[in-house]
Amino acid sequence: MRAFARALSALFLWAAPSGWRREAGGYVRAWVEDAIRDAEHRGGARPWIELTTTIGRDGMMTWMREWRAAVGGLGRPLADLRMDLRFACRSWIRRPGFAALAIGTLALGVGAVTTSYAIVAGVVLNPLPYPDADRLYHVGQSSPKQPGRVFLMSYPDLMDLAAAPGTFEAITGSWVGRFNLLEGPIPESILGARVTPGYWQTVGVEPRLGRRITPEEYAVGARVVVLRHTLWANSFGSDPNILGRSISLNGTPFEVVGVMPEGFRPPQILRQRNAQFWSALSLISDEQRADRRGGSFNVMGRLRPGESIETARASLAGFGARMRAAYPEILADRGYSANPLLDETIGNVQTQLVPLAGASILLLLIACTNVANLLMIRATERERELSLRVAIGAGQGRIFRQLLTESALLGAAAGVLGAGIAWVSLELFTSLNPGDIPRIDEVGFEPGGLVFSLAAAITTSFVFGLAPALLSRQVGPAERLRRGGVGSASRRATRIRGGLIALESGLALVIVMGAGLLVNSYARLSSIEPGFDVEAYTLSLGYAGEDDPVAMNAYHQRIQEELEAIPGVEHAGATWMIPLTGWGWQGLDIRGVPPAAGDRPRHSFRYQRIRGDYLEAMGIPILRGRGFDDQVDGYGAPKAALVNESFAAWISRHRDPIGAIFDLGEKGFSAGEFEIVGVIGDIRQYDLSPPPPSRRSTSPRRRNRRERSPGS
Amino acid sequence: MTKYPTPLTPAVYHVLLALAPEPRHGYAIAAEISQVTAGELTMGPGTLYGSLRRMEGWGLVEPSEPPADAATGDGRQSQRRYYRLTPTGREALRLEALRLERAVTLARAHHVLGGPA
């Protein structure tokens, strides 16, 4: 209250003529301070209400009096303005239908432009929410076959790059997986990131509590973890003593060393959008750490200040040359490159959003044309009224001002309503997130769009609101009165209206065509066969039992049986990644199929682990061979695999896919030989866009009952 | 110096009245007026300052040193401006009070205030 009273009086002082402000400022401030002390002394709300109303009323009166005294006669225009406003309100209220139509139309246009501007600004125009975000780049392997694209990197490459002095100030690599967090009675399945120690310097955001993971901890593979603010708040009740506490991730204790600030948005390019914590990437398996052939890690770098993308790419090319020289057999055709993080994050969504913004501007134009037309009709109607007012002595300027006030009122009402529409539609848009737009959580109300659309709306109402006065200027009042509504002015108004209608038809045609294209692309998107039954329900479970394959298998079996026992459940199955979320990657060779050419010793494929009636539950068809059978493929049985249609077609060029054997080597829990026993339909596992035309799009699916729980 | 307009406006009358016992500063005048009129007449800083400025022009009030026992507050003492009545002001207040008294007497004589005739 105290601050409000001070602010209010400061506002009035600021708005007052400077002479008066100099003269009385100290006096007024002293008065207000005394009054505040008095109100505090008296206590309760009443003195404050009295004080603020006194300051408000006194401020208004003083403001008007002093300005009138300062410029002489400004009181008169103010009084006129008040009269104009009253008259304008009355004139709109007299025609409520007309006013509602005009205001509603303009408000829709203003709302549409404000909304789409906010979305385009939030997604495309605004920098990413990191300090000096323009220095952030997505770094990775490049391939001459797909120029301009940046791919994942292997761990040894990442370590060499991070150690090599270059144009990058900091480099970080990341891997995201699913972890079981045991905090309370029910285990929680959460996503967690493993990162290199350069992570915090790269993103430029420090933990709010505690510290980052140090290079020393990283080197020894210390089990320390930095929590995301949401995890800290939701699972640990924002415990201020969280630092040093031990938490259980996949049954292993980790020490909490830091908490990231609220609102920190992990880079989407590192697939960390939903990551809940960060631990050391050095905790990955020895095999992964040694594998220079594979590529499993997303890498991001921060350029040194003043460096450009060209110097960065040149230094990466130099790094590539050194690496090829050092490992000629493994890295024969491999290069390294970088792309701006913003471009990589938003991808091609720009091409979808910009037409949306264009369409909304067209909509605003149509709204403006409509309102212009309405105002012209009104102008023709009002010709007689205005003529009468001129005849009884109203000056041209006075009439102009009256019409201006009416237009301003129209524009202001439309602006307020339009801002409301924009606010509601933005809330809807961001909560629904149609089309899975990146950075949607960064979209917020942008005053820029409102200012632009408001300017358009007010200009329209000004220009066409003044039409009556402009149209009848040359004709004398007597002449005008005599002619009434059928004079030359009216004929001109009709011509203008005709032009407006033609313009509007043109704009409408453009927007209809644009809408047709939008609907077409939407129809294409929604007619995409995802390959599975979108009516299936999924739930995510954590596991907190012993780290033992037999126990885990029993646990999953029990859950499956309990789910199947629920009335109405037709099929129950499990997977480690449900469709549209992601894949695992695996290199393999199939007997009877020539090995991969070039540097790669093995073909690289996406894979998925499933159990139970997963295929039936998801409605994925078995096209050839058989599906998994608990009796035949149960725990301990020979390993069976299913492949999808595209992969089967590729194998068919060399041999019959059914019965083909592939070997996954000797290490790891998915080691051993697998036999392909069936072919299933293609599904969209990563997103709804068609798979890229590379061999990697093919995807064997297999199941191995001996595997451990996902993410372990 | 222009002659002050008579009869005095309620605002001018009450400011003079508030200053009659002792010099006061801005908010003290406003608080006194609000109190004696039971909140009927409240004066904000701008209005009061305008009135005081005009009254100074008419020679009714003049700036004054703070009284010796004035509360020093919290260092804002220097910004407060104290005013006191000039002899003209005191005379104007007396004349206005007399005028009002005559007016009240007249009203009583015409039984407009009720009570015994």
Chai-1 contact restraints between the chains, C-beta under 6 A:
chainA,res_idxA,chainB,res_idxB,connection_type,confidence,min_distance_angstrom,max_distance_angstrom,comment,restraint_id
A,A24,B,Y49,contact,1.0,0.0,6.0,A-B,restraint_1
A,G26,B,Q79,contact,1.0,0.0,6.0,A-B,restraint_2
A,Y27,B,G26,contact,1.0,0.0,6.0,A-B,restraint_3
A,Y27,B,Y49,contact,1.0,0.0,6.0,A-B,restraint_4
A,Y27,B,R81,contact,1.0,0.0,6.0,A-B,restraint_5
A,V28,B,P45,contact,1.0,0.0,6.0,A-B,restraint_6
A,A30,B,R76,contact,1.0,0.0,6.0,A-B,restraint_7
A,A30,B,Q79,contact,1.0,0.0,6.0,A-B,restraint_8
A,A30,B,R80,contact,1.0,0.0,6.0,A-B,restraint_9
A,W31,B,G26,contact,1.0,0.0,6.0,A-B,restraint_10
A,W31,B,Y27,contact,1.0,0.0,6.0,A-B,restraint_11
A,W31,B,P45,contact,1.0,0.0,6.0,A-B,restraint_12
A,E33,B,R76,contact,1.0,0.0,6.0,A-B,restraint_13
A,D34,B,Y27,contact,1.0,0.0,6.0,A-B,restraint_14
A,A35,B,Y27,contact,1.0,0.0,6.0,A-B,restraint_15
A,T54,B,T42,contact,1.0,0.0,6.0,A-B,restraint_16
A,T54,B,G44,contact,1.0,0.0,6.0,A-B,restraint_17
A,I55,B,G44,contact,1.0,0.0,6.0,A-B,restraint_18
A,D58,B,G44,contact,1.0,0.0,6.0,A-B,restraint_19
A,D58,B,G46,contact,1.0,0.0,6.0,A-B,restraint_20
A,D58,B,T47,contact,1.0,0.0,6.0,A-B,restraint_21
A,T62,B,G46,contact,1.0,0.0,6.0,A-B,restraint_22
